C-alpha cells in the first residue's frame, strides 16, 4: 500500500474516532436522521466542513494552551464556536429592528478568539475554491477579512461610539447584506403561521404533517412543565402582556439538519402580543448539544459556569449578540438542557449562490470581518461579566498590536492549509460513508 493511501486510512480512523465521540449517542438513537445529515455533508467539501466542527477543534487542540496572539485573556473570551461564512444572516432584535449579523450560536463557548477567525478563514478558502478562485485571490480575500476585523476591533477598543459604528441594518447595509435584510423585511408572521398552522373552532392550532409529531398526554405535560420553567429565565423586559405566554398547542419535531440531526425538539404555539390570530408566536424548545470546542477547553471555571447546555447556549448568545431575541431562554426536559427561542419569520441566511465576482465577495467578506469584531466586543456589554470580566476588544487589540504584520499572514496560511485538509477529508468521509464504514448507520 502506498504512503498516501496509508495516510488517508490513518486519517479515516481519526475521523471515525472523532465522529464516535461527537455523534455516537445521538446517532445510535436516530440513525435515519444521521443518514440525512451525512448525505448533505457528502454533497460538498463546504457542507462537510460545516458539519465537522468536532474534527476542526480536534485538529486545533494543540493550541489550547497557547499560540500566536493568545494570552491569559485573549485565550478565554466569548467565541461563536462555528464561525463559517454561512453562519450569518438576519434577525429581528429586541427593539424591533432588522439586523444582519452572526447567527446560530449552538456551538458558542469561551475560548481563544483566533479559533473563530481561523474557522472563518478556512471557510473562505473552501468557498473560493468552489467558485474557482485562484490561491492568490483567496489570499486577498482572507487578508481583506483580517484587515476589516483588525480595523473594527481597534476602533471599538479606542472608544468609538456606537453611532459611529452602526450595525448592518436596512439603512446601513449594502450589496448582498442589504438584499438579505430586504428579503427578511418582505417576510410576514402570517405567512409563517399559515405554513405551520390552521384555524379550527375559531382558534389557531398546529396543522398535521410537515414533520409535526402528535404528543401523548404524558409528554405534553412534561413539555408544558418545562415551558413554565423557561418563563423564569426570560428578562423582565421581554414581554409585558401576560396573555402573550398562553399556550395554544404543542407538537413534537425531530431535527434532521446538518447541525441538529437526532436532537428531539418541540414547537409551542403562543398567544402573542394581542388577541389577533395573526400575532400568534411559535417558539421552539430544542435539546442543546455539547459544543465541539468545549471538549478542548479544560478551564474548570468555564466548565463549571453553566447549569447545562441550554443555559450555556443562551448565556453565550446573549453575550455575543446585541439585543438578542426577546423569547430566548432555557429550560430542562428529561434531565437535558434545552434551548428555547422564537421560530422567526424574519430569519434569512446569507445566500452565497449568487455572490461570484471577486470584488463582490471581497466587499461581503470585509463586512463579515466587521461583524465578527463587533460580536467579539459585545460580550463585556451584555452578560457573562463574572466569566469574562474584562474588555475583550481591548485585550484583542493589544494582542494584535504586538505583531501587526503577522496577523493576516497567520490567517492566510491557516486558510490554505486547512482548506486543503478539509477537501481531502471530505473525500475520505465520502468513501467511508459510501462503503458502510461509519458504525451505526
C-alpha positions as CSV (number, residue, x, y, z in Angstrom):
1,X,0.0,0.0,0.0
2,X,1.4,3.4,-1.0
3,X,2.1,6.1,1.6
4,X,-0.7,8.4,0.5
5,X,-3.2,5.6,1.0
6,X,-1.7,4.8,4.4
7,X,-2.1,8.4,5.3
8,X,-5.7,8.5,4.1
9,X,-6.5,5.3,6.0
10,X,-5.0,6.7,9.2
11,X,-6.9,10.0,8.8
12,X,-10.1,8.0,8.2
13,X,-9.7,6.3,11.5
14,X,-9.2,9.6,13.2
15,X,-12.4,10.9,11.6
16,X,-14.3,7.9,12.8
17,X,-13.0,8.3,16.3
18,X,-14.0,11.9,16.4
19,X,-17.4,11.1,15.0
20,X,-18.0,8.5,17.6
21,X,-17.2,10.9,20.4
22,X,-19.3,13.8,19.0
23,X,-22.2,11.9,17.5
24,X,-22.2,8.4,19.0
25,X,-25.1,8.6,21.4
26,X,-27.4,10.7,19.1
27,X,-26.5,8.5,16.1
28,X,-27.5,5.4,18.0
29,X,-30.8,7.0,19.0
30,X,-31.7,8.1,15.4
31,X,-29.6,6.6,12.6
32,X,-32.1,7.8,10.0
33,X,-31.5,11.5,10.9
34,X,-27.8,11.0,10.6
35,X,-28.1,9.3,7.2
36,X,-29.8,12.6,6.1
37,X,-27.1,14.7,7.8
38,X,-24.3,12.7,6.3
39,X,-25.8,12.7,2.8
40,X,-25.9,16.5,3.0
41,X,-22.3,16.6,4.2
42,X,-21.3,14.4,1.3
43,X,-22.6,17.0,-1.1
44,X,-19.6,19.3,-0.9
45,X,-16.4,20.0,1.0
46,X,-18.0,23.1,2.5
47,X,-21.1,21.1,3.7
48,X,-18.7,18.6,5.2
49,X,-16.7,21.4,6.9
50,X,-20.0,22.9,8.3
51,X,-20.9,19.6,9.9
52,X,-17.5,18.8,11.4
53,X,-16.6,21.4,13.9
54,X,-15.8,18.5,16.1
55,X,-12.9,17.5,13.8
56,X,-11.8,21.1,13.3
57,X,-11.2,21.6,17.1
58,X,-9.6,18.2,17.4
59,X,-7.1,19.4,14.9
60,X,-6.6,22.7,16.7
61,X,-6.3,21.2,20.2
62,X,-2.5,21.7,20.3
63,X,-3.2,25.4,20.5
64,X,-5.4,25.4,23.6
65,X,-2.6,26.3,25.9
66,X,-1.0,28.9,23.7
67,X,-0.4,30.2,20.2
68,X,0.1,33.4,18.4
69,X,-1.9,36.3,19.8
70,X,-3.2,34.3,22.7
71,X,-2.6,35.1,26.4
72,X,-4.5,34.6,29.6
73,X,-7.2,37.0,28.4
74,X,-7.4,36.5,24.6
75,X,-7.4,32.8,25.1
76,X,-10.6,32.8,27.1
77,X,-13.2,35.2,25.5
78,X,-16.7,34.5,24.3
79,X,-16.4,32.9,20.9
80,X,-19.0,31.8,18.4
81,X,-17.5,28.3,18.1
82,X,-18.7,27.6,14.5
83,X,-17.9,30.8,12.6
84,X,-18.0,29.9,9.0
85,X,-19.2,32.0,6.0
86,X,-22.7,30.7,6.0
87,X,-23.4,31.4,9.7
88,X,-24.5,35.0,9.0
89,X,-28.0,36.3,8.4
90,X,-30.8,38.5,9.6
91,X,-32.8,38.6,12.8
92,X,-35.4,40.9,14.4
93,X,-33.8,42.3,17.5
94,X,-35.5,43.1,20.8
95,X,-36.1,46.7,19.7
96,X,-38.0,45.5,16.6
97,X,-35.1,46.4,14.2
98,X,-34.0,44.1,11.4
99,X,-30.2,43.4,11.8
100,X,-27.7,41.5,9.7
101,X,-25.2,39.8,11.9
102,X,-23.7,36.5,13.0
103,X,-26.3,33.8,13.7
104,X,-26.6,30.2,15.1
105,X,-24.9,30.2,18.5
106,X,-25.4,26.5,19.2
107,X,-21.6,26.0,19.4
108,X,-20.8,29.2,21.4
109,X,-18.4,28.9,24.3
110,X,-15.4,30.6,25.9
111,X,-12.0,30.0,24.2
112,X,-9.3,31.6,22.0
113,X,-10.5,34.4,19.8
114,X,-8.3,33.2,17.0
115,X,-10.2,30.0,16.7
116,X,-13.3,31.9,15.4
117,X,-11.1,33.7,12.9
118,X,-9.3,30.6,11.7
119,X,-12.6,28.7,11.2
120,X,-14.0,31.6,9.2
121,X,-10.8,31.9,7.1
122,X,-10.8,28.2,6.2
123,X,-14.4,28.5,5.1
124,X,-13.4,31.4,2.8
125,X,-10.8,29.2,1.2
126,X,-13.4,26.5,0.6
127,X,-15.9,28.9,-0.9
128,X,-13.2,30.4,-3.0
129,X,-12.1,27.1,-4.3
130,X,-15.7,26.0,-5.1
131,X,-16.0,29.3,-7.1
132,X,-12.8,28.5,-9.0
133,X,-10.8,31.4,-7.5
134,X,-7.1,31.3,-7.6
135,X,-4.9,30.8,-4.5
136,X,-3.8,34.5,-4.8
137,X,-7.5,35.6,-4.9
138,X,-8.3,33.5,-1.8
139,X,-5.2,35.0,-0.1
140,X,-6.5,38.5,-0.8
141,X,-10.0,37.7,0.5
142,X,-8.6,36.4,3.8
143,X,-6.4,39.5,4.1
144,X,-9.4,41.7,3.5
145,X,-11.3,39.9,6.3
146,X,-8.3,40.2,8.6
147,X,-7.9,43.9,7.9
148,X,-11.6,44.6,8.4
149,X,-11.6,42.7,11.7
150,X,-8.5,44.5,12.8
151,X,-9.8,47.9,11.9
152,X,-13.1,47.4,13.7
153,X,-11.6,45.9,16.8
154,X,-9.2,48.8,17.1
155,X,-12.0,51.3,16.7
156,X,-14.0,49.6,19.4
157,X,-11.1,49.4,21.7
158,X,-10.2,53.0,21.4
159,X,-13.7,54.2,22.3
160,X,-15.5,54.7,19.0
161,X,-19.2,55.5,19.8
162,X,-22.0,53.1,18.8
163,X,-23.4,55.6,16.3
164,X,-20.1,55.8,14.6
165,X,-20.0,52.1,14.0
166,X,-23.7,51.2,13.4
167,X,-24.9,47.6,12.9
168,X,-25.9,46.4,9.5
169,X,-29.5,47.4,9.1
170,X,-31.8,48.5,6.2
171,X,-30.3,52.0,6.5
172,X,-26.6,51.0,6.6
173,X,-26.1,47.7,4.8
174,X,-25.1,47.3,1.1
175,X,-25.0,44.6,-1.5
176,X,-25.9,41.0,-0.5
177,X,-26.3,42.0,3.1
178,X,-28.9,44.6,2.2
179,X,-30.6,42.1,-0.1
180,X,-30.9,39.6,2.8
181,X,-32.4,42.3,5.0
182,X,-34.9,43.3,2.3
183,X,-35.8,39.7,1.9
184,X,-36.4,39.4,5.6
185,X,-38.5,42.5,5.6
186,X,-40.7,41.0,2.9
187,X,-41.5,38.0,5.2
188,X,-44.6,38.1,7.4
189,X,-45.6,36.4,10.5
190,X,-48.9,35.5,8.8
191,X,-47.0,33.5,6.1
192,X,-45.0,31.6,8.7
193,X,-48.2,30.8,10.7
194,X,-50.0,29.8,7.5
195,X,-47.3,27.3,6.7
196,X,-47.4,25.6,10.1
197,X,-50.9,26.1,11.5
198,X,-54.6,26.2,10.7
199,X,-57.6,27.7,12.4
200,X,-60.1,25.2,14.0
201,X,-63.1,26.3,16.0
202,X,-62.0,29.9,16.0
203,X,-58.6,29.2,17.4
204,X,-55.2,28.6,15.8
205,X,-53.7,25.1,16.1
206,X,-50.7,23.3,14.5
207,X,-51.6,21.6,11.3
208,X,-50.9,17.9,10.7
209,X,-48.0,16.9,8.5
210,X,-44.9,18.9,7.7
211,X,-42.8,17.0,10.2
212,X,-45.1,17.7,13.2
213,X,-45.5,14.8,15.6
214,X,-48.5,14.5,17.9
215,X,-47.6,14.1,21.6
216,X,-49.1,11.8,24.1
217,X,-50.6,13.3,27.3
218,X,-47.5,12.4,29.5
219,X,-45.0,14.0,27.0
220,X,-47.2,17.1,26.6
221,X,-47.4,17.5,30.3
222,X,-43.6,17.4,30.6
223,X,-43.1,19.9,27.8
224,X,-45.6,22.3,29.4
225,X,-43.8,22.0,32.7
226,X,-40.5,22.7,31.0
227,X,-42.2,25.7,29.4
228,X,-43.2,27.1,32.8
229,X,-39.6,26.8,34.0
230,X,-38.4,28.5,30.8
231,X,-40.6,31.6,31.6
232,X,-38.5,32.2,34.7
233,X,-35.3,32.6,32.5
234,X,-36.7,35.5,30.4
235,X,-35.5,39.0,31.1
236,X,-38.1,41.2,32.8
237,X,-38.2,43.5,29.8
238,X,-39.0,40.7,27.4
239,X,-42.8,41.0,27.3
240,X,-45.3,42.9,29.4
241,X,-48.6,41.3,28.3
242,X,-49.3,38.2,30.5
243,X,-51.5,36.6,27.9
244,X,-48.6,36.5,25.5
245,X,-47.4,33.4,27.1
246,X,-50.7,31.4,26.9
247,X,-50.0,28.1,25.2
248,X,-52.5,27.2,22.4
249,X,-50.8,24.0,21.1
250,X,-47.7,21.8,21.2
251,X,-46.2,19.4,18.7
252,X,-43.0,17.4,18.6
253,X,-40.3,17.6,15.9
254,X,-37.1,15.8,15.2
255,X,-34.1,17.7,13.8
256,X,-32.5,16.4,10.6
257,X,-30.4,19.4,9.6
258,X,-26.6,19.3,9.4
259,X,-26.3,20.8,12.9
260,X,-29.3,19.3,14.6
261,X,-29.6,15.7,13.5
262,X,-31.2,13.4,16.0
263,X,-32.0,16.2,18.5
264,X,-35.6,16.0,19.7
265,X,-37.4,19.3,19.7
266,X,-40.9,20.7,20.2
267,X,-42.8,23.7,18.7
268,X,-45.1,25.6,21.0
269,X,-47.8,28.0,19.7
270,X,-48.4,31.1,21.9
271,X,-51.0,33.8,22.0
272,X,-48.5,36.6,21.2
273,X,-48.9,40.3,21.9
274,X,-52.6,40.6,21.1
275,X,-55.8,38.6,20.6
276,X,-55.5,38.8,16.9
277,X,-54.7,35.4,15.4
278,X,-52.1,36.8,13.0
279,X,-50.0,37.8,16.0
280,X,-49.6,34.3,17.4
281,X,-46.0,33.3,18.1
282,X,-44.3,29.9,17.5
283,X,-41.3,29.1,19.8
284,X,-39.2,26.0,19.6
285,X,-37.8,24.0,22.5
286,X,-34.7,22.0,21.4
287,X,-32.3,19.8,23.2
288,X,-29.0,21.8,23.3
289,X,-25.9,20.0,22.2
290,X,-22.4,19.8,23.7
291,X,-20.3,22.4,21.8
292,X,-17.4,20.9,19.9
293,X,-14.9,23.4,21.3
294,X,-15.8,22.5,24.9
295,X,-14.1,19.2,24.6
296,X,-10.8,21.0,24.1
297,X,-11.1,23.7,26.8
298,X,-10.2,22.4,30.2
299,X,-10.5,25.5,32.3
300,X,-12.6,24.5,35.3
301,X,-14.0,28.0,35.8
302,X,-15.5,27.8,32.3
303,X,-16.7,24.2,32.6
304,X,-18.4,24.9,36.0
305,X,-20.1,28.1,35.0
306,X,-23.1,26.6,33.1
307,X,-26.0,24.7,34.6
308,X,-26.4,22.7,31.4
309,X,-26.0,23.1,27.6
310,X,-29.3,25.1,27.2
311,X,-28.1,27.6,29.8
312,X,-24.7,27.7,28.1
313,X,-26.2,28.4,24.7
314,X,-28.4,31.3,25.9
315,X,-25.8,32.9,28.1
316,X,-23.3,32.8,25.2
317,X,-25.8,34.1,22.7
318,X,-26.8,37.0,25.0
319,X,-23.1,37.7,25.4
320,X,-22.3,37.7,21.7
321,X,-25.4,39.2,20.1
322,X,-26.6,42.7,21.0
323,X,-30.4,42.9,21.7
324,X,-31.0,39.2,21.2
325,X,-34.4,37.5,20.6
326,X,-36.7,38.5,23.5
327,X,-38.0,35.0,23.5
328,X,-34.5,33.5,24.1
329,X,-34.3,31.4,27.2
330,X,-33.6,27.9,28.6
331,X,-35.2,25.1,30.5
332,X,-34.7,21.4,31.2
333,X,-36.5,18.3,30.0
334,X,-35.9,14.7,31.0
335,X,-32.6,15.9,32.6
336,X,-31.3,17.5,29.4
337,X,-30.7,21.2,28.9
338,X,-33.0,22.9,26.4
339,X,-32.7,26.0,24.2
340,X,-35.9,28.0,23.7
341,X,-36.3,30.7,21.0
342,X,-38.8,32.0,18.5
343,X,-39.3,30.4,15.1
344,X,-38.9,33.8,13.4
345,X,-40.3,34.7,10.1
346,X,-37.5,37.3,9.8
347,X,-34.5,34.9,9.8
348,X,-32.8,34.9,6.3
349,X,-29.4,33.4,5.8
350,X,-26.7,35.0,3.6
351,X,-27.0,33.3,0.2
352,X,-23.6,32.7,-1.4
353,X,-25.0,31.1,-4.5
354,X,-25.2,34.4,-6.4
355,X,-22.1,36.0,-5.0
356,X,-19.5,35.1,-7.6
357,X,-17.4,38.1,-8.6
358,X,-14.2,38.6,-6.6
359,X,-15.0,42.3,-6.0
360,X,-18.4,41.4,-4.6
361,X,-17.1,38.6,-2.5
362,X,-14.4,40.9,-1.1
363,X,-17.0,43.5,-0.1
364,X,-19.1,40.9,1.7
365,X,-16.0,39.3,3.4
366,X,-15.0,42.8,4.7
367,X,-18.4,43.3,6.2
368,X,-18.3,39.9,7.8
369,X,-15.0,40.8,9.3
370,X,-16.5,43.9,10.9
371,X,-19.5,41.8,12.1
372,X,-17.1,39.3,13.7
373,X,-15.2,42.1,15.6
374,X,-18.5,43.6,16.8
375,X,-19.6,40.2,18.0
376,X,-16.3,39.6,19.9
377,X,-16.6,43.1,21.6
378,X,-20.3,42.8,22.6
379,X,-19.5,40.3,25.3
380,X,-18.5,42.8,28.0
381,X,-21.6,44.9,27.4
382,X,-24.3,42.2,28.0
383,X,-23.7,39.1,30.1
384,X,-21.0,36.9,31.4
385,X,-19.1,39.5,33.4
386,X,-18.0,37.0,36.0
387,X,-16.7,34.6,33.4
388,X,-15.1,37.1,31.0
389,X,-14.6,40.1,33.3
390,X,-12.6,42.4,31.0
391,X,-12.9,44.4,27.8
392,X,-12.4,41.8,25.1
393,X,-11.8,44.3,22.4
394,X,-9.0,46.0,24.3
395,X,-7.4,42.6,25.0
396,X,-7.6,41.5,21.4
397,X,-6.5,44.9,20.1
398,X,-3.4,44.8,22.3
399,X,-2.5,41.3,21.3
400,X,-2.7,42.1,17.6
401,X,-0.8,45.3,18.0
402,X,2.2,43.4,19.3
403,X,2.6,41.8,15.8
404,X,0.5,43.7,13.3
405,X,2.4,42.3,10.3
406,X,1.9,38.7,11.2
407,X,-1.8,38.8,11.9
408,X,-3.2,38.5,8.3
409,X,-0.4,36.1,7.4
410,X,-1.4,33.7,10.2
411,X,-5.0,33.5,8.9
412,X,-3.9,33.2,5.2
413,X,-1.6,30.3,6.0
414,X,-4.2,28.6,8.0
415,X,-6.9,29.1,5.4
416,X,-5.0,27.5,2.6
417,X,-3.7,24.6,4.8
418,X,-7.0,23.7,6.4
419,X,-9.0,24.3,3.3
420,X,-6.8,21.7,1.6
421,X,-7.2,19.4,4.6
422,X,-11.0,19.8,4.6
423,X,-11.2,19.0,0.9
424,X,-9.1,15.8,1.4
425,X,-11.1,14.9,4.5
426,X,-14.4,15.3,2.5
427,X,-13.2,12.7,0.0
428,X,-12.1,10.4,2.8
429,X,-15.5,10.8,4.5
430,X,-17.5,10.1,1.3
431,X,-15.5,6.9,0.8
432,X,-16.1,5.9,4.5
433,X,-19.8,6.6,4.1
434,X,-20.5,5.0,0.8
435,X,-18.6,1.9,1.8
436,X,-20.5,1.4,5.0
437,X,-17.6,2.2,7.3
438,X,-19.4,4.5,9.7
439,X,-20.7,2.4,12.6
440,X,-24.4,2.6,13.4
441,X,-25.6,3.6,10.0
